[in-house]
């Protein structure tokens, strides 16, 4: 496939192979953008920002609605592409397409609602003869850099609100999963988006992404990925807005005041979806001691029941990790935890890029599988005696994206919601829960800013105040 610059196929650079993580087969090729092509994409985006700034909201909304329909009509094709290049199962890929349909639909609705407010100038002594308001105006150019694990819906969460807010956008998809991003660009052009308003530029983050980030013309960079890359982007971006979603090691508190079996099964499935390669995967679970053994037994039974294999087979529950190197890293981290005293009660084995769903206990609090983002199908479980202790363990983390608490005590749920240091706290569900219209983002090392179309649009606009002075009477 060719990348897309201003609505046209492009790509003079060397071809980069896109491989199936399960068997290493080549599923496509894309070009590595040359410096000249990156420059062309930026120049086109400048023109696109001018075009989009004049495009009425009703027309932006209509484009996004047609794009939503276009994604829905291509569900089978998109799901196969997502599964083939990312390694997620075909059922998970179909779920991602359905979510992207909704993300674009919500963005279409929000495009009509984006508005400013009246400013009460006469609330100040020097403003008694004035009135006014503020507008929300587009930033201009938004650079969207997306990860491999949700190549369609996380692109949708950046591209759709950028368009809804009246910006032009340059999408730089992950090197491992560029085919879906190109397909999304084609759908948007077919939906009537002005061609200057979007480009899809492929290539490495260290070269292509870095050129886009450091250029002074974009007014915002929105990125989902690792903390190290996110920190480098913030340092390089200069005077731009940044929105950073940088991962987590999401925790769950399970009290005895809940359906323990249901909680264990839900936690296990949320830990292993997409082979654990989700920013809000269940990674750390602290369970009240009186129900600890019961929880662990049920979680292990669930882990052992899951089918690991070819992601394109309908019966597969867990596909491969994105590449064998990542599976080897997960194996190393589990091995290090075992050397330090952890016990593997389920899984723990690797075959190529496939990693078995794993349950660990007795994990030291300084082990990488506990402290870092595992991004693998690994769940670590430990007991607690008091809610104070549980909240302290959850907060003892550099991350703070989402967490959850299972309890039927309202006072415990409210306390956890106030005291857990995360961008989202789910009650009686896993931290992996997300609906695409909610504000989504983290605290601490998990990043800056919020996604969700309405909230991303606020990030992707700036305020312009308009004040009127009344004529003297």
Protein Blocks (a to p, Z undefined) as FASTA:
>chain_A
ZZdeehiacdfbccdddddfklopafbdcddddfklmmmmmmmmmmmmmmmmmmcfklmm
mmmmmmmmmmmmmmmmmmmmmmmmnopafklmmmmmmmmmmmmmmmmmmmmmgccddddf
klpfklmmgccddddddfbiacddddfklmmlmmmmmmmmmmmnopacdddddfklmmlm
mmmmmmmmmnopafklpccdeddfklmmmmmmmpmkbmbdcddddfklmmmmmmmnmpad
ddddebjaddddddfbbcfklmmmmmmmmmmgghhpafkbcfbdcddfklmmmmmmmmmm
mmmmpccddfkbmklmbdcdfbfklmmmmmmmmmmmmmnopacfeghiaehjbccdddde
hiafkbfklmmcnkpacddddddfbfklmmmmmmmcfbdfbgcdddfbfklmmmmmmmpc
cfbdcehiafkbccfkbccddehjlogcjehjklmmmmmpccdddddddddZZ
